[in-house]
């Protein structure tokens, strides 16, 4: 497993939750990228890495696709389920 070279950013709140859900499903970034492309979204490895590292924003379309692919709710990716529990 490679370590993150850059410090975490502050551009989104979903990045760590996307990374956690991806790892829970046993997906590598390449595999998630392939599923995003099948979903009709063209994101490269740098874009996903920056999203997970909170260095870039996630669009609403990306957020919905990630929730579908990772089989989690958008609320979970936004951290709302933890707050409501």
PDB file as gemmi writes it, atoms N, CA and C in Angstrom:
CRYST1    1.000    1.000    1.000  90.00  90.00  90.00 P 1                      
ATOM      1  N   UNK A   1       0.849  -1.173   0.000  1.00  0.00           N  
ATOM      2  CA  UNK A   1       0.000   0.000   0.000  1.00  0.00           C  
ATOM      3  C   UNK A   1       0.890   1.229   0.000  1.00  0.00           C  
ATOM      4  N   UNK A   2       0.593   2.148  -0.890  1.00  0.00           N  
ATOM      5  CA  UNK A   2       1.364   3.385  -0.980  1.00  0.00           C  
ATOM      6  C   UNK A   2       0.836   4.404   0.014  1.00  0.00           C  
ATOM      7  N   UNK A   3       1.740   5.166   0.560  1.00  0.00           N  
ATOM      8  CA  UNK A   3       1.352   6.228   1.474  1.00  0.00           C  
ATOM      9  C   UNK A   3       1.086   7.505   0.692  1.00  0.00           C  
ATOM     10  N   UNK A   4       0.191   8.310   1.216  1.00  0.00           N  
ATOM     11  CA  UNK A   4      -0.154   9.580   0.587  1.00  0.00           C  
ATOM     12  C   UNK A   4       1.034  10.522   0.669  1.00  0.00           C  
ATOM     13  N   UNK A   5       1.398  11.124  -0.454  1.00  0.00           N  
ATOM     14  CA  UNK A   5       2.526  12.034  -0.500  1.00  0.00           C  
ATOM     15  C   UNK A   5       2.146  13.434  -0.042  1.00  0.00           C  
ATOM     16  N   UNK A   6       0.903  13.845  -0.330  1.00  0.00           N  
ATOM     17  CA  UNK A   6       0.461  15.184   0.030  1.00  0.00           C  
ATOM     18  C   UNK A   6      -0.396  15.129   1.284  1.00  0.00           C  
ATOM     19  N   UNK A   7      -0.360  16.209   2.040  1.00  0.00           N  
ATOM     20  CA  UNK A   7      -1.224  16.316   3.210  1.00  0.00           C  
ATOM     21  C   UNK A   7      -2.676  16.407   2.747  1.00  0.00           C  
ATOM     22  N   UNK A   8      -3.585  15.994   3.608  1.00  0.00           N  
ATOM     23  CA  UNK A   8      -5.006  16.095   3.282  1.00  0.00           C  
ATOM     24  C   UNK A   8      -5.393  17.552   3.121  1.00  0.00           C  
ATOM     25  N   UNK A   9      -6.295  17.781   2.192  1.00  0.00           N  
ATOM     26  CA  UNK A   9      -6.776  19.128   1.938  1.00  0.00           C  
ATOM     27  C   UNK A   9      -8.068  19.400   2.683  1.00  0.00           C  
ATOM     28  N   UNK A  10      -8.762  20.441   2.244  1.00  0.00           N  
ATOM     29  CA  UNK A  10     -10.029  20.837   2.878  1.00  0.00           C  
ATOM     30  C   UNK A  10     -11.089  21.158   1.830  1.00  0.00           C  
ATOM     31  N   UNK A  11     -10.942  20.619   0.621  1.00  0.00           N  
ATOM     32  CA  UNK A  11     -11.843  20.975  -0.473  1.00  0.00           C  
ATOM     33  C   UNK A  11     -13.163  20.214  -0.463  1.00  0.00           C  
ATOM     34  N   UNK A  12     -13.248  19.101   0.282  1.00  0.00           N  
ATOM     35  CA  UNK A  12     -14.499  18.356   0.346  1.00  0.00           C  
ATOM     36  C   UNK A  12     -14.575  17.614   1.671  1.00  0.00           C  
ATOM     37  N   UNK A  13     -15.753  17.092   1.971  1.00  0.00           N  
ATOM     38  CA  UNK A  13     -15.915  16.273   3.169  1.00  0.00           C  
ATOM     39  C   UNK A  13     -16.143  14.800   2.813  1.00  0.00           C  
ATOM     40  N   UNK A  14     -16.285  14.514   1.541  1.00  0.00           N  
ATOM     41  CA  UNK A  14     -16.599  13.143   1.133  1.00  0.00           C  
ATOM     42  C   UNK A  14     -15.371  12.278   0.886  1.00  0.00           C  
ATOM     43  N   UNK A  15     -14.228  12.891   0.643  1.00  0.00           N  
ATOM     44  CA  UNK A  15     -13.037  12.146   0.258  1.00  0.00           C  
ATOM     45  C   UNK A  15     -12.685  10.988   1.165  1.00  0.00           C  
ATOM     46  N   UNK A  16     -12.540  11.219   2.471  1.00  0.00           N  
ATOM     47  CA  UNK A  16     -12.190  10.108   3.361  1.00  0.00           C  
ATOM     48  C   UNK A  16     -13.256   9.012   3.402  1.00  0.00           C  
ATOM     49  N   UNK A  17     -14.504   9.400   3.246  1.00  0.00           N  
ATOM     50  CA  UNK A  17     -15.590   8.413   3.275  1.00  0.00           C  
ATOM     51  C   UNK A  17     -15.632   7.596   1.978  1.00  0.00           C  
ATOM     52  N   UNK A  18     -15.298   8.240   0.858  1.00  0.00           N  
ATOM     53  CA  UNK A  18     -15.186   7.515  -0.406  1.00  0.00           C  
ATOM     54  C   UNK A  18     -14.066   6.486  -0.294  1.00  0.00           C  
ATOM     55  N   UNK A  19     -12.929   6.917   0.224  1.00  0.00           N  
ATOM     56  CA  UNK A  19     -11.788   6.010   0.381  1.00  0.00           C  
ATOM     57  C   UNK A  19     -12.136   4.851   1.305  1.00  0.00           C  
ATOM     58  N   UNK A  20     -12.799   5.137   2.420  1.00  0.00           N  
ATOM     59  CA  UNK A  20     -13.175   4.094   3.365  1.00  0.00           C  
ATOM     60  C   UNK A  20     -14.146   3.099   2.723  1.00  0.00           C  
ATOM     61  N   UNK A  21     -15.166   3.598   2.029  1.00  0.00           N  
ATOM     62  CA  UNK A  21     -16.150   2.715   1.391  1.00  0.00           C  
ATOM     63  C   UNK A  21     -15.494   1.882   0.289  1.00  0.00           C  
ATOM     64  N   UNK A  22     -14.592   2.494  -0.464  1.00  0.00           N  
ATOM     65  CA  UNK A  22     -13.871   1.767  -1.517  1.00  0.00           C  
ATOM     66  C   UNK A  22     -13.071   0.620  -0.917  1.00  0.00           C  
ATOM     67  N   UNK A  23     -12.372   0.894   0.157  1.00  0.00           N  
ATOM     68  CA  UNK A  23     -11.559  -0.145   0.807  1.00  0.00           C  
ATOM     69  C   UNK A  23     -12.428  -1.222   1.444  1.00  0.00           C  
ATOM     70  N   UNK A  24     -13.573  -0.841   1.998  1.00  0.00           N  
ATOM     71  CA  UNK A  24     -14.502  -1.821   2.571  1.00  0.00           C  
ATOM     72  C   UNK A  24     -15.002  -2.793   1.513  1.00  0.00           C  
ATOM     73  N   UNK A  25     -15.159  -2.303   0.285  1.00  0.00           N  
ATOM     74  CA  UNK A  25     -15.592  -3.168  -0.821  1.00  0.00           C  
ATOM     75  C   UNK A  25     -14.425  -3.930  -1.436  1.00  0.00           C  
ATOM     76  N   UNK A  26     -13.215  -3.657  -0.978  1.00  0.00           N  
ATOM     77  CA  UNK A  26     -12.037  -4.336  -1.505  1.00  0.00           C  
ATOM     78  C   UNK A  26     -11.642  -3.877  -2.892  1.00  0.00           C  
ATOM     79  N   UNK A  27     -11.977  -2.640  -3.223  1.00  0.00           N  
ATOM     80  CA  UNK A  27     -11.666  -2.101  -4.546  1.00  0.00           C  
ATOM     81  C   UNK A  27     -10.380  -1.286  -4.505  1.00  0.00           C  
ATOM     82  N   UNK A  28      -9.574  -1.445  -5.526  1.00  0.00           N  
ATOM     83  CA  UNK A  28      -8.434  -0.566  -5.725  1.00  0.00           C  
ATOM     84  C   UNK A  28      -8.925   0.652  -6.498  1.00  0.00           C  
ATOM     85  N   UNK A  29      -8.137   1.718  -6.467  1.00  0.00           N  
ATOM     86  CA  UNK A  29      -8.550   2.925  -7.184  1.00  0.00           C  
ATOM     87  C   UNK A  29      -8.787   2.640  -8.656  1.00  0.00           C  
ATOM     88  N   UNK A  30      -7.927   1.832  -9.276  1.00  0.00           N  
ATOM     89  CA  UNK A  30      -8.094   1.498 -10.702  1.00  0.00           C  
ATOM     90  C   UNK A  30      -9.441   0.835 -10.964  1.00  0.00           C  
ATOM     91  N   UNK A  31      -9.849  -0.043 -10.063  1.00  0.00           N  
ATOM     92  CA  UNK A  31     -11.118  -0.743 -10.238  1.00  0.00           C  
ATOM     93  C   UNK A  31     -12.298   0.220 -10.098  1.00  0.00           C  
ATOM     94  N   UNK A  32     -12.205   1.130  -9.141  1.00  0.00           N  
ATOM     95  CA  UNK A  32     -13.263   2.132  -8.979  1.00  0.00           C  
ATOM     96  C   UNK A  32     -13.324   3.045 -10.197  1.00  0.00           C  
ATOM     97  N   UNK A  33     -12.168   3.428 -10.711  1.00  0.00           N  
ATOM     98  CA  UNK A  33     -12.133   4.265 -11.913  1.00  0.00           C  
ATOM     99  C   UNK A  33     -12.792   3.576 -13.102  1.00  0.00           C  
ATOM    100  N   UNK A  34     -12.548   2.277 -13.259  1.00  0.00           N  
ATOM    101  CA  UNK A  34     -13.162   1.521 -14.348  1.00  0.00           C  
ATOM    102  C   UNK A  34     -14.683   1.526 -14.200  1.00  0.00           C  
ATOM    103  N   UNK A  35     -15.164   1.379 -12.969  1.00  0.00           N  
ATOM    104  CA  UNK A  35     -16.610   1.390 -12.748  1.00  0.00           C  
ATOM    105  C   UNK A  35     -17.193   2.786 -12.985  1.00  0.00           C  
ATOM    106  N   UNK A  36     -16.453   3.810 -12.611  1.00  0.00           N  
ATOM    107  CA  UNK A  36     -16.919   5.179 -12.891  1.00  0.00           C  
ATOM    108  C   UNK A  36     -17.008   5.409 -14.392  1.00  0.00           C  
ATOM    109  N   UNK A  37     -16.035   4.904 -15.148  1.00  0.00           N  
ATOM    110  CA  UNK A  37     -16.066   5.058 -16.603  1.00  0.00           C  
ATOM    111  C   UNK A  37     -17.239   4.303 -17.200  1.00  0.00           C  
ATOM    112  N   UNK A  38     -17.523   3.107 -16.679  1.00  0.00           N  
ATOM    113  CA  UNK A  38     -18.690   2.353 -17.147  1.00  0.00           C  
ATOM    114  C   UNK A  38     -19.977   3.105 -16.817  1.00  0.00           C  
ATOM    115  N   UNK A  39     -19.939   3.884 -15.770  1.00  0.00           N  
ATOM    116  CA  UNK A  39     -21.082   4.691 -15.349  1.00  0.00           C  
ATOM    117  C   UNK A  39     -21.229   5.948 -16.210  1.00  0.00           C  
ATOM    118  N   UNK A  40     -20.208   6.244 -17.020  1.00  0.00           N  
ATOM    119  CA  UNK A  40     -20.268   7.397 -17.905  1.00  0.00           C  
ATOM    120  C   UNK A  40     -19.473   8.591 -17.416  1.00  0.00           C  
ATOM    121  N   UNK A  41     -18.692   8.409 -16.354  1.00  0.00           N  
ATOM    122  CA  UNK A  41     -17.875   9.504 -15.826  1.00  0.00           C  
ATOM    123  C   UNK A  41     -16.415   9.251 -16.153  1.00  0.00           C  
ATOM    124  N   UNK A  42     -15.773  10.248 -16.695  1.00  0.00           N  
ATOM    125  CA  UNK A  42     -14.375  10.113 -17.068  1.00  0.00           C  
ATOM    126  C   UNK A  42     -13.510  10.812 -16.026  1.00  0.00           C  
ATOM    127  N   UNK A  43     -13.050  10.029 -15.062  1.00  0.00           N  
ATOM    128  CA  UNK A  43     -12.163  10.553 -14.029  1.00  0.00           C  
ATOM    129  C   UNK A  43     -10.853   9.792 -14.136  1.00  0.00           C  
ATOM    130  N   UNK A  44      -9.737  10.484 -14.012  1.00  0.00           N  
ATOM    131  CA  UNK A  44      -8.450   9.797 -14.065  1.00  0.00           C  
ATOM    132  C   UNK A  44      -7.963   9.496 -12.649  1.00  0.00           C  
ATOM    133  N   UNK A  45      -6.844   8.765 -12.557  1.00  0.00           N  
ATOM    134  CA  UNK A  45      -6.351   8.346 -11.248  1.00  0.00           C  
ATOM    135  C   UNK A  45      -5.946   9.541 -10.390  1.00  0.00           C  
ATOM    136  N   UNK A  46      -5.416  10.566 -11.023  1.00  0.00           N  
ATOM    137  CA  UNK A  46      -5.046  11.765 -10.278  1.00  0.00           C  
ATOM    138  C   UNK A  46      -6.285  12.435  -9.690  1.00  0.00           C  
ATOM    139  N   UNK A  47      -7.351  12.493 -10.464  1.00  0.00           N  
ATOM    140  CA  UNK A  47      -8.593  13.104  -9.991  1.00  0.00           C  
ATOM    141  C   UNK A  47      -9.179  12.365  -8.811  1.00  0.00           C  
ATOM    142  N   UNK A  48      -9.175  11.025  -8.876  1.00  0.00           N  
ATOM    143  CA  UNK A  48      -9.707  10.238  -7.765  1.00  0.00           C  
ATOM    144  C   UNK A  48      -8.819  10.382  -6.538  1.00  0.00           C  
ATOM    145  N   UNK A  49      -7.537  10.349  -6.738  1.00  0.00           N  
ATOM    146  CA  UNK A  49      -6.615  10.506  -5.621  1.00  0.00           C  
ATOM    147  C   UNK A  49      -6.805  11.869  -4.949  1.00  0.00           C  
ATOM    148  N   UNK A  50      -6.959  12.912  -5.751  1.00  0.00           N  
ATOM    149  CA  UNK A  50      -7.179  14.240  -5.196  1.00  0.00           C  
ATOM    150  C   UNK A  50      -8.528  14.339  -4.506  1.00  0.00           C  
ATOM    151  N   UNK A  51      -9.546  13.681  -5.050  1.00  0.00           N  
ATOM    152  CA  UNK A  51     -10.853  13.688  -4.408  1.00  0.00           C  
ATOM    153  C   UNK A  51     -10.765  13.002  -3.045  1.00  0.00           C  
ATOM    154  N   UNK A  52     -10.143  11.814  -3.006  1.00  0.00           N  
ATOM    155  CA  UNK A  52     -10.008  11.091  -1.739  1.00  0.00           C  
ATOM    156  C   UNK A  52      -9.135  11.864  -0.763  1.00  0.00           C  
ATOM    157  N   UNK A  53      -8.166  12.601  -1.268  1.00  0.00           N  
ATOM    158  CA  UNK A  53      -7.279  13.385  -0.416  1.00  0.00           C  
ATOM    159  C   UNK A  53      -7.801  14.761  -0.080  1.00  0.00           C  
ATOM    160  N   UNK A  54      -9.035  15.038  -0.450  1.00  0.00           N  
ATOM    161  CA  UNK A  54      -9.720  16.299  -0.177  1.00  0.00           C  
ATOM    162  C   UNK A  54      -9.022  17.493  -0.832  1.00  0.00           C  
ATOM    163  N   UNK A  55      -8.416  17.252  -1.987  1.00  0.00           N  
ATOM    164  CA  UNK A  55      -7.723  18.313  -2.704  1.00  0.00           C  
ATOM    165  C   UNK A  55      -8.521  18.826  -3.898  1.00  0.00           C  
ATOM    166  N   UNK A  56      -9.655  18.175  -4.195  1.00  0.00           N  
ATOM    167  CA  UNK A  56     -10.540  18.658  -5.251  1.00  0.00           C  
ATOM    168  C   UNK A  56     -11.982  18.411  -4.830  1.00  0.00           C  
ATOM    169  N   UNK A  57     -12.868  19.212  -5.365  1.00  0.00           N  
ATOM    170  CA  UNK A  57     -14.291  19.073  -5.075  1.00  0.00           C  
ATOM    171  C   UNK A  57     -14.871  17.893  -5.828  1.00  0.00           C  
ATOM    172  N   UNK A  58     -15.935  17.351  -5.293  1.00  0.00           N  
ATOM    173  CA  UNK A  58     -16.717  16.328  -5.983  1.00  0.00           C  
ATOM    174  C   UNK A  58     -17.973  16.993  -6.530  1.00  0.00           C  
ATOM    175  N   UNK A  59     -18.283  16.709  -7.795  1.00  0.00           N  
ATOM    176  CA  UNK A  59     -19.515  17.246  -8.358  1.00  0.00           C  
ATOM    177  C   UNK A  59     -20.700  16.428  -7.861  1.00  0.00           C  
ATOM    178  N   UNK A  60     -21.880  16.964  -8.027  1.00  0.00           N  
ATOM    179  CA  UNK A  60     -23.072  16.224  -7.615  1.00  0.00           C  
ATOM    180  C   UNK A  60     -23.218  14.930  -8.419  1.00  0.00           C  
ATOM    181  N   UNK A  61     -22.864  14.963  -9.683  1.00  0.00           N  
ATOM    182  CA  UNK A  61     -22.955  13.768 -10.522  1.00  0.00           C  
ATOM    183  C   UNK A  61     -21.962  12.714 -10.041  1.00  0.00           C  
ATOM    184  N   UNK A  62     -20.747  13.145  -9.705  1.00  0.00           N  
ATOM    185  CA  UNK A  62     -19.752  12.205  -9.185  1.00  0.00           C  
ATOM    186  C   UNK A  62     -20.204  11.620  -7.859  1.00  0.00           C  
ATOM    187  N   UNK A  63     -20.757  12.451  -7.002  1.00  0.00           N  
ATOM    188  CA  UNK A  63     -21.219  12.002  -5.701  1.00  0.00           C  
ATOM    189  C   UNK A  63     -22.297  10.930  -5.834  1.00  0.00           C  
ATOM    190  N   UNK A  64     -23.248  11.153  -6.720  1.00  0.00           N  
ATOM    191  CA  UNK A  64     -24.317  10.172  -6.935  1.00  0.00           C  
ATOM    192  C   UNK A  64     -23.752   8.873  -7.501  1.00  0.00           C  
ATOM    193  N   UNK A  65     -22.845   8.969  -8.457  1.00  0.00           N  
ATOM    194  CA  UNK A  65     -22.242   7.776  -9.058  1.00  0.00           C  
ATOM    195  C   UNK A  65     -21.425   7.006  -8.035  1.00  0.00           C  
ATOM    196  N   UNK A  66     -20.635   7.701  -7.246  1.00  0.00           N  
ATOM    197  CA  UNK A  66     -19.825   7.033  -6.223  1.00  0.00           C  
ATOM    198  C   UNK A  66     -20.708   6.313  -5.212  1.00  0.00           C  
ATOM    199  N   UNK A  67     -21.795   6.947  -4.799  1.00  0.00           N  
ATOM    200  CA  UNK A  67     -22.712   6.306  -3.855  1.00  0.00           C  
ATOM    201  C   UNK A  67     -23.308   5.037  -4.465  1.00  0.00           C  
ATOM    202  N   UNK A  68     -23.723   5.101  -5.725  1.00  0.00           N  
ATOM    203  CA  UNK A  68     -24.285   3.920  -6.390  1.00  0.00           C  
ATOM    204  C   UNK A  68     -23.254   2.809  -6.509  1.00  0.00           C  
ATOM    205  N   UNK A  69     -22.068   3.148  -6.983  1.00  0.00           N  
ATOM    206  CA  UNK A  69     -21.033   2.142  -7.213  1.00  0.00           C  
ATOM    207  C   UNK A  69     -20.555   1.527  -5.906  1.00  0.00           C  
ATOM    208  N   UNK A  70     -20.396   2.354  -4.884  1.00  0.00           N  
ATOM    209  CA  UNK A  70     -19.890   1.857  -3.605  1.00  0.00           C  
ATOM    210  C   UNK A  70     -21.001   1.280  -2.735  1.00  0.00           C  
ATOM    211  N   UNK A  71     -22.237   1.350  -3.224  1.00  0.00           N  
ATOM    212  CA  UNK A  71     -23.401   0.802  -2.533  1.00  0.00           C  
ATOM    213  C   UNK A  71     -23.574   1.409  -1.137  1.00  0.00           C  
ATOM    214  N   UNK A  72     -23.449   2.724  -1.092  1.00  0.00           N  
ATOM    215  CA  UNK A  72     -23.686   3.478   0.138  1.00  0.00           C  
ATOM    216  C   UNK A  72     -24.600   4.645  -0.207  1.00  0.00           C  
ATOM    217  N   UNK A  73     -25.147   5.261   0.803  1.00  0.00           N  
ATOM    218  CA  UNK A  73     -26.011   6.412   0.554  1.00  0.00           C  
ATOM    219  C   UNK A  73     -25.174   7.675   0.388  1.00  0.00           C  
ATOM    220  N   UNK A  74     -25.749   8.634  -0.298  1.00  0.00           N  
ATOM    221  CA  UNK A  74     -25.104   9.934  -0.410  1.00  0.00           C  
ATOM    222  C   UNK A  74     -24.958  10.531   0.986  1.00  0.00           C  
ATOM    223  N   UNK A  75     -25.945  10.298   1.849  1.00  0.00           N  
ATOM    224  CA  UNK A  75     -25.853  10.792   3.221  1.00  0.00           C  
ATOM    225  C   UNK A  75     -24.638  10.228   3.946  1.00  0.00           C  
ATOM    226  N   UNK A  76     -24.326   8.966   3.709  1.00  0.00           N  
ATOM    227  CA  UNK A  76     -23.129   8.399   4.346  1.00  0.00           C  
ATOM    228  C   UNK A  76     -21.872   9.109   3.839  1.00  0.00           C  
ATOM    229  N   UNK A  77     -21.802   9.348   2.526  1.00  0.00           N  
ATOM    230  CA  UNK A  77     -20.634  10.023   1.978  1.00  0.00           C  
ATOM    231  C   UNK A  77     -20.518  11.454   2.506  1.00  0.00           C  
ATOM    232  N   UNK A  78     -21.645  12.058   2.830  1.00  0.00           N  
ATOM    233  CA  UNK A  78     -21.642  13.416   3.365  1.00  0.00           C  
ATOM    234  C   UNK A  78     -21.467  13.449   4.883  1.00  0.00           C  
ATOM    235  N   UNK A  79     -21.424  12.268   5.499  1.00  0.00           N  
ATOM    236  CA  UNK A  79     -21.238  12.212   6.949  1.00  0.00           C  
ATOM    237  C   UNK A  79     -22.500  12.436   7.744  1.00  0.00           C  
ATOM    238  N   UNK A  80     -23.634  12.387   7.095  1.00  0.00           N  
ATOM    239  CA  UNK A  80     -24.888  12.641   7.787  1.00  0.00           C  
ATOM    240  C   UNK A  80     -25.371  11.448   8.592  1.00  0.00           C  
ATOM    241  N   UNK A  81     -25.050  10.236   8.178  1.00  0.00           N  
ATOM    242  CA  UNK A  81     -25.517   9.054   8.926  1.00  0.00           C  
ATOM    243  C   UNK A  81     -24.870   8.977  10.286  1.00  0.00           C  
ATOM    244  N   UNK A  82     -23.578   9.352  10.380  1.00  0.00           N  
ATOM    245  CA  UNK A  82     -22.909   9.319  11.677  1.00  0.00           C  
ATOM    246  C   UNK A  82     -23.537  10.311  12.636  1.00  0.00           C  
ATOM    247  N   UNK A  83     -23.907  11.471  12.093  1.00  0.00           N  
ATOM    248  CA  UNK A  83     -24.486  12.534  12.918  1.00  0.00           C  
ATOM    249  C   UNK A  83     -25.877  12.144  13.399  1.00  0.00           C  
ATOM    250  N   UNK A  84     -26.649  11.436  12.553  1.00  0.00           N  
ATOM    251  CA  UNK A  84     -28.021  11.066  12.902  1.00  0.00           C  
ATOM    252  C   UNK A  84     -28.090   9.853  13.809  1.00  0.00           C  
ATOM    253  N   UNK A  85     -27.050   9.044  13.824  1.00  0.00           N  
ATOM    254  CA  UNK A  85     -27.076   7.780  14.576  1.00  0.00           C  
ATOM    255  C   UNK A  85     -27.053   8.020  16.067  1.00  0.00           C  
TER     256      UNK A  85                                                      
END                                                                             
